Amino acid sequence: MKKKVKGMKFVMFKKYGLAIVCSFISIFFIAIPSLAQEKEAGASVFELGEVVVTAKKEAVSLATTVTEISARDIKAQGAQTVAQALDHIPGVDVQTGGKGQSFVNIRGFSQEDVNVLIDGVPAHETYFGSLDLSLIPVDSIAKITVTKGASSVLYGANTMGGVINIITKKGGKEPVTEFTTSFGDYNTRNYIFNHGATAGKFNYWLTYGYRESGGFRLSDDFDENSKWVGKDSKYHEDGGKRDLSDYIKRTVNAKIGYEPDKDTKVYLSFDYHNNERGCPTEYSRYWAFSRWDQWHLNFVGEKKFNELLTIKARAFYVDHEDTIVDVSWDDDHQTKKKWFEESEYDDYSIGGELHTYLDFGKLSLLKIGFNYIKNNHKQKDYLDGDSPGWQPEEESEADTYTFALEDEIRPTERLSFVFGVSYDYYDPKEAHDQPVPGSIDTINPQGGVVFDLTDETILHASIGKKTRFPQLKELYSKHAGGNPDLDPQKTICYEVGAEHYFTTSLKGSIACFYNDIDDMIDQETTAGERVYVNIGKASIQGVEMNIDMNITEHFWVGANYTYLTTKDKENEDRELEGRPRHRLNLDLRYEFPFGLSTNLQASYTQRQFEYDDETRKCPDFFLINASVSQKLGRLWGVGSELFLDVGNITDKNYDEGSGPMPGRNFLAGLTLRY
């Protein structure tokens, strides 16, 4: 039965919050004498998980905007998932979708337009062409790289909106063992184990994580009579705990590497996610994933033969299986016909890449790449009603090939050019009982320039053509309005920007971007049904600004602002759905000499629209999150750290077109490190 928790105050937060504060005060006096002797053994970044190594300052990563989120950033923010880690960087907006999944918009492009990788491996569900980022914990992540605009052609096809590469950890020179446990409201509990080391020429890493929660509470300011998200809306919410917001997440990341010399590296990695969760959906459809399993096997090697030639090869397999069930509990909540009683997906991707690097010194760095991926989707539905039982299995499949050529030229120490071109080929193979579309090929050129105006100022500009092929869901879905006649989505992306060091401790950057989109793929309502169509022409333009300030040795301030305008040129220049006009983020961090670290994050989101039966302007909202941690002294060689994370401190009631979001929430825990 549905649980009603009307008007429930945040008693648990007050109760446990006071206990945590008292613990910090008492431990503060105990820990001070031994903090100076504490040393943390850190993990290393898995370099072979990168496609473009940003640490080398390659021109292709300087000619457009690249943002990196380090493990330290993730920890300071108190982020528990990739979705949370991405939500405060310029040009990025993380929202919640119809199944309660987290998805990301980059500069106004939806996640279907973004290539999401884990250690260089495409990690999307083959049917949707996207990945629920709330189901990817941060436990084994070393850094996340977000590339916008004209990203390197070596990333392969379907990078119109950019690339997100989630790069995991590997063992460092010193062994590290960590155990973290944390607890929050609604029986939220997490247990994380990390271990890594180097043994001679071998290197290994292991992460295991278990996360469980009974769900999240809505704000005390939530209005159950709201037309848009209340009890009489399509969400049927009446306050208290959000319906079906519970989850269980299990994660394993394992990696072993062999580095016989400085020029040879071979790694085998395995990444596994096993989840169960409810789906806070709309239109009175109550769903839950009884299973959501995804695992990736990644074999990658790199060999530097001499100063001229380096070859890198990767082979991967991604397997995805999930089962979603309709858990509607009474007829009052089932106002629309069920799509299914149970639905099973059985997907896989298999592919690889071969990249060759020819380094001609200052003259040229030539890169030649070949990428291949096969996406296969199988689906079975159990229906009730006139024809009950399991329906015939549906299968769809498509192959994608990319041949890429990229060259970086440095005529002077201050001037760099990058030129790239890719030939992308999309070949649908299987379409169940529908006509198989013909193959599609496209040529996508791009170029960029980087100019070091002074030692403190760097200018860049880029232009490129990008193509995104239709996803299997957009082509074939009977429920979501698939259309096998879709054309690929194309854009010409432009960017100019600058980065300037005002002082050694103050850095600012700005980037202006414009995307001219043709044959944009979106959904329209036709005869009461949502159908995928090519809506024609659209445009996205905007400005990103970012500033980093080291006020003192211990005090850091970061701020960024994104201004975004969008136009559906085929629909009276209507703004595109779910793209906020203004996004402002503030990040304040202070580290005390005695091991106490504090972080405050604030964000403001303004002007975005939702289109359904009628146009709705979503409410503007301002959120504040905070994290605090205290390092303790080492005892018998074991270091420890207490932490407390609080989200939505002001208990703001807000939504972005997919139902009400969490009110104030907290997580308190302890890390032991050996």
N, C-alpha and C positions, 0 to 999 in steps of 0.2 A: 504494500500500500504506500501511497505517497505520504511523506512525512511533512507536516506543517510545523514550522518553527517560527511562528509569527512574532515579530518584534523582539526576537531574542537578542540580548545585549552580549557584548564580547567579554563574557565573564572569564573564559579561559585565558584570554590574552592578559587581562589584568592580574589574574592569579599567578600564572607562570611568569609573566613579565617581571613582577615584583621579585619573585624568587631568583630569576636570572640576574637582575640588577644587584641583589644582595650578594650573590655568588661572585660577581665580578669585583665588587668592593673588597670582599674578604680575600679573594685570590690575588688581587692586586698587591696587597702588602706581603703576601707569602712569596710571590714570584719575582719581585724586583731584584733581589740579590743575584739570582742565577741567570737572568735573561741575557746578560752580556756574553755568556759562554754558549748560548744556543746557536746551532748551525743547522740549516735545513739542507738535506740532500735533495736536489731537484732532478726532475726528469728532463730529457732532451726533446727537441722537436723532431718528428719523423720527416726528414727532408725529402725522402722519396715519395711522400704523400703529396708533395707540391708539384704543380705543373709548371708554373712560372715562379722561380725562386726570388721572392721580393727582396730578400736580404742581399742579393747580388746587385740590386738597383738596376735591373735590366730596363732598357728604354721603353719596352712595351708596357711595363708596369708604372712608368713615370708619365707616359703620354696620356693616360686617363687617370681616373680617381680610384685608388685602392685603399681600403681601410682594413687595418688589422686589429683583432681583439685578442689579447694575450691571455694566458691562463691567469696571470695576476689581475687583469681587468675583470675576468669572469668571477674570480674569487671576491674581489673588492665589491662588486655589484650584488653579490649574494645570488647570482643566477643559478638556477638548478637545471635549466634546459637550454638548448640552442636558441629556441624562440625568445626566451628572456634575455639571453646574451646579446642578441641582435637588435633589441628594441630601442636602443638609445644611440645609435650611430646615424650620421647624416645620410639623408636620402633613403632611409629604410623605415618601413612601417609594418609592424607585426599585428595581425588581426586574427580573429577567430571565425572559422567557417561553419557551414551548415551541419557538420557532424561533430562539432566541438574541436576540430583540428586547428592548430596554429599554422598560418601561412604568412608569407612575407611578400610585401610589395617593395620593389626597388625602383626608385624614380618613376613611380606610376605604373610600372610593369608588374603584372601578377606573377605568382610563383611558377605558373606553367611556362612563362617566358624566361625563367631563370634556371640555369644548370646548377643543381645542388650536388656536391661531391663529398664523399668521405674518403680522405686520403687519395684523392684523384679519381675515385670510382663513382660513376653516376649512381645515386642512391635513391632515385625516385621510384614510386610505384608505377609500374608500366602502364596501367590503365589510365590513371589520372595525370601522369607526367609530373607529379609533385610529391612532396614528402611532408608528413605531419611533424613539424619541428618540435612540438611539445613532447613527442615520444622519444626524443634523442637527448639523453642526459649529458651533462658536461663532465662526467667523472673521469674520462680518459683523454680529454681534449687539451692539446698544447696551445693551439691558437686557431682562430677562424679568420680567413681572408675573404673579403668581399670586394669584388672587382665590378665596376660599373662602366657603362659606355662601351667603347670599342675594345672589348677584352681580347686577349691573344687568340689568334685563330687555332692555336694548338689545343684549346679547350674543346674543340669539336663543334658540332651543330647545336642549334637551339639555345644560344646564349644572348638572345635579343635584349633581355632585361639585365644581364650580367651573370656573374658566377659567384657562388658561395662554396668555398672549399673548407671543410671541417678537417683539421689536421690533428691527428692524435699524438700521444706521447710514445717515446721509446726510452729504454733504460739509459741513464747517464753514466758518467765515469764512476760516480759513487753510488752504491746501492741505496734504494729507498723503499721503505715499507710504510704505508699509511692506512689507518682505519678511521673512518668518520661515521658518526652516528648523530642523527638529529631528529627532532620531534616538533610537531606543530598542531594546530587545531584540527578538529574532526579526525582524530586518530592518525594524523600524518606522521609517518616514520620512515627514515632512510638509513640504510646501512651500506657503506661503500668501502671496498678494499682495493688498494693499489700496491703493486710490487714490481720493481724493475731493477735490472743490474746488467753489468757487462762482465762476461767471463771469457777472458782471452780475446779471441777474434769473434766471439759470439755475443749477441745482445738480445735481451728479452724483456717483455713487458706483459703484465697481467692486471686486468681490472675486472672486478665483479661488483655489481650494484643491485640493490633491492630497494624499491621505493613503493610505498603504499599510502593511500589516503582515502578517507571516507567522502571527500569532496571539498568544496569551498563554500563559504557563506556569502550571501549578498549583503550589500551595505544596509545599515540601519535606516538610511534615507531612501531605500528602494520603495517605490510606490506601486503597490499591487493593483492599483486602479489605472495604471498607465495604459494608454491606448496602444502603445507600441510594444511594450515588454511585460505588461501586467497579466493578471489571471484571465482576462478576457481577450488577450492578444493571441497571436499564433504560438506563443511560448508557454502560456498557462502558468506563469510563475506568480507565487503569492508571498515571496520573501523567505527568510531563513536560508537553509542550504539549497544551493542550485541543484535542481533535479538532475540525476545521472551525471554528476561531476566527479564520481569516484574513479579510482584507477589502481592498478598494480603494474609496476614496471620492473623488469629484470633485464640486466645488461651484462654482457661479457665482451671484453676486448682483449685479444691475445696477439702477441707479435713476437717473432723470432727473426733475427738478422745475422748475417755472416758478412764480415768485412775483413777479408784476408790482407788487404793493403788499402792505402788511402785512395786508390783509383778504382776500387771494385766494391760494390755493395749489392747484396741480394737479400730480400726480405719476403717473408710470408706472414700475412696478417689475417685475422679473423675477427669479425665484428658481428655481434648477435643481439637482437632486441626482441624480447618476449613481453607482450603487454596484454592487459585486459582493462577495459575502461568503458564507462558509460558515454553516451553521446547526447549532450544537451542540445537537442535539435529543435526545429520549428514545425509549424503546421500540424501539431499534435501527433507527430511521428516520434515514438519513444524507442530509441535504438540503443544497443550496447554491443561492443565488441567482446565476444566471449574468447576471442583469440586474435592477436595481431602480432605475427611473427615475421621478422625480416633478418636475414643474415647475409654478410658479404665475405667473400674469399678473394684475397688480393695478393697476387704474386708479382713482384716488381724487382727489376734489377737495373743497375747502371754500371757502365764500364767506360772509363776514360783511357783510350788507347795511347794517346799522345796529346801534345798541346793543341793539335788541330782537331782531332776527332773524339767525340763522346756519343755513345749510344745508350738510350734508355728504353726499356720495353716493359709493358705491363699486360697481364691477363687477369680477368676478373669474372666472378660469377655472383649474381645477386638473386636471392630467392625470397619471395614475399608470399605469405599465406595469411588470410584473415577470414574470420567468420563473424558476421553481424546479424543480430536477431532483433525482431520487433518485440519489445517488452511492454507494449501498451497494456495497462492493467484494468481498464474498464471502458465501456462504450462511450461514457461521457467525454473521455479524452480522445476518442478515435473519431474525429469529425470528418476525416477524409479516408478514402479507400487506401488500404495498405498496399505498399509496393510489393512486399514479400513477408513471409513469416521468418525466413532465414535465407541468407545469401553468403556464398563462399567464393572467395577469390583465390586463385592459384597462379601466381605470376613468376616470371623469371626474366633476368637479363643476363646475357653473356657477351663478352667482347674483349677488346684489347686495344692497345696503342703501341706504336713504334715511332720514337722520336730520335732524330739524328741532329747533332749539333756540330757545326763546322766553325771553329773560331779562327778567324784570320787576323786576330789582334785588333789594333785600332781601326783597321780598314772595314771589317765586317764580322758580324756574328750571324751566320746563316742557320736557320732551323727548318727541318723538313719533317712533317708529321703525317701519320696515317692513323685514323681512329675508326673503330667499327663497334657497333652495338646491335644486338638483336633483342627486341622487346616482345615478350609473349604473354598474353593474358587469357586465362580460362575462368569462366564464371558459371556457377550453378545457383538457381533460385528455387526455394521451396515455397509454393504458393498455396493459399487457402481459397475457399470460394467455389466457383463453378468447376474448376479443374484442379483439385488439390493434388499435392505431391511434388516431387522433384521434377523440374523442367529439364529438357535436353541441355547438355553443356554447350556453352557458347565459347568460341575461341577466336582470338584475333592476334595478328602478329605483323611486325614490320621490322625491316632492317634499315639502318642508317650508316652511311659511309662518309668520311671526311678525308680529303687530301689537302694538306695545308703547307704553305710556304711562307716563311717570315724571315725578314732580314733587318738587322740593326746596323746602322752605319754611323760612325762618329768622325766626321771630317775635322773637327777640332775638339779640344778638351771640354769646351763649353756647349757644343752643339751636337745633338743626336737626332737621327731620323729612324723611324721604324716603318716598314712597309710589309703588308701581309695580304694574302689572298687564300681563300679556301674554296674548294669545290665540294659541295654537300649534295648527297644523293639519298633520297628517301624512297624505299621500295616496300610498299604494303604487300604482305604475303597471304594473309588469311583474314576473312571478315564474316565468319559464320554463315548466316543465310542471306547476307547482303552482297551487293556487287563490290568486288575488290577494286579500289581506285587505282589508276595508273601511277607509275613511278613519277617522281618529281626530282629535278636537279636544278641547282642554282649555283651561281658564282658570286662570292662575297668578298670584294676588295676592301682594304682599309689602309690608313696611313696616319702617322703621328709625328710630332716634333717636340723635342725638349730642349730648352735653351736656358743655361745658367747665366742669367743677366748679370748677377754679381755673386759673390760668395754667400750672400744672404737671400737672394731672390731667384726662384726657379719658375719659368713660364712653360706652359705646355698647351698643346692643341691636338685634337684628333678628329678624324671623320671616318666613318665606316658603314658599310651595308651589312645588315644582319637579317637572317631568315629564321623563322620558327615554323616547323612543320606541325600539322594538326596532331593532337594526341589521340590515342585509341578511343578514349571516352568521347571526344568531340566528333569522331567519325562514326562510331557505331552504337553508342548507348541508346537503348530504347527508352529508358526512364528519364534521362537527362536531355533528350532531344538531339541525338547524334545525327550528323549530316555527312554522308560519304562524299559529297560534292564540294567540300570545303577546299579552298585554295590556301597555300601557305601564307603566313603573316610576314610582312616585310617592313623594314624601317631603314631610314638613313639617320644615323646618330651623329650629332656634332657636339663637341665640347671644347671649351677654352678655360684655362685656369691658371692660378698662380699660387705659389707658396713662399712665404717670407718669414725670416727670422728677425724679429724686431730686436731681440737680445738673445743671449744664450739660453734664457729661461722663458722666452715668450715667442711662440710660433703661431702664425695664422695662415689660413688657406681659403681660397674661394674657387668655385667651379660653376660655370654657366653651361647649361646643356639644352639641347633641342632635339626632339625625335619626330620625324615626319613618317607616319605609319600608314601603310597601305594594306587593304584586305584584312583589317584587324578582326580577330576571332572573338566573338562575344555571344551572349545569349539574348534573344528577343522573345517576347511573348506573342505567339501567333495562335489565334483561335483558342485562347486559354491555356496553351501549352508553351513551355520554355523550349526553344530550339536554338542550336548553335548555327550561326550565320557569319559570313564575312560582312561586317557592317560598313566596309568601305574605308574612307579616310579618317584619320584621327591625328591629333598632335599632342605631344607632351613636352612641356618646357619648364625650366625652373632654375633655381640658384641654390647651391649649397655653400654654407660658410662654417668654418670650424676654427676654434682657437684653443690652444693649450698654454697654460701658465703655471710655471713652478714658482709660486709666490715665495716660498722658503724651501729649505732642504726637506721639510716634512709636510708642506702644504701644497697641494696641486689642485688646479681648477681647470675643468674642461667644459666648453660650451659649443653647441652647434645649432644651426638653424637651416631648415629647408623650406623654400617657397616653391610651390608646384601648381601649375595651371594645366588643365587638360581640356580637350575639345573633341567631341564626337561630331565631325563635320558633316555626317550624313543625317544627323538628328538635331538640326537647328543649333549646332555648336553647344549642345548640352554637355555638361561636365561628366567625365567618366565616373562610374560608380565606385565608392569606397576609396577615393584618393583624396586625402586631406590637403587643403590649400596651404596650411601653415603647420610646421612641426618644430618645436623648440625644446632642446634638451640641455640640462645643466648637471654637471658631475663635480662634486666637491669631495676631496679626500685629505684626511689629516692623519699622520702617523706620529704617535708620541714616542719619545725615546725609551719608555719603559715597556714597549711592546703592544700598546693599545692602538688599533687602527679603526678609523671611522670613515664612513662613506655615506653621502647624501645625494640622491638622484631625484631630479624633478623634470617633468615633461608636460608640455602643453600641446594639445591637438585641436585644430580649429577648421571648420568648414569642410564637411564631406557629405555626400548624398547617397541615399539608398533608393533604388527604384524597384517597386513591386507593383501592387495594385494602384499605388499612387506614389508621388514623389515625396520623399521625406529628407529633411536636412537633419543629420544626426547631431546630437548636442555636443557642444565643445566641452572639453574637460581638462583638468589640471591634476596630475598625480604626483605624489611624493613617496619615495621608498628610502629606506635607510638600512645600513649594515654596520655592525660593530664587532670587532674580534679582539681578543686578548691572548697574546702568547704567554705561555707559562714556562718556567724553567725546566731543564732536563733532569730527570730522575732515573738513575740506573740506565742511562743512555737513551731514554725515551722522552721526546719533546711532546708538548701538548698545547692545544689552542682551543679556547672557548669562543663561540660566535653566536650572534643573534641577528636575524634578518627580519625586517618588518616591511610588508608591502602595503601600498595604498594607506599611508598613515592617517590621512584625514577622513578615511572611510567614505570616499567619494562614490556616488552612484553614477555609473556611466555605461554606455554601450556604443558599439560601432556598426550596428546593423545586423548583428548575429546574436542578439539576446544580452541580458544583463551580465556584467563582468564581476570578478571577485571584489568584495569589500575588504576591510582591513584584515590582514592575515600575518602570521608570524611563523618563524622556524628558528629553533634554538638547538645548538649541538656542540659536539666536542670532537676534535681531531687529535689522534695520537700518531706520532711520527717517529720512526726509528731509522 
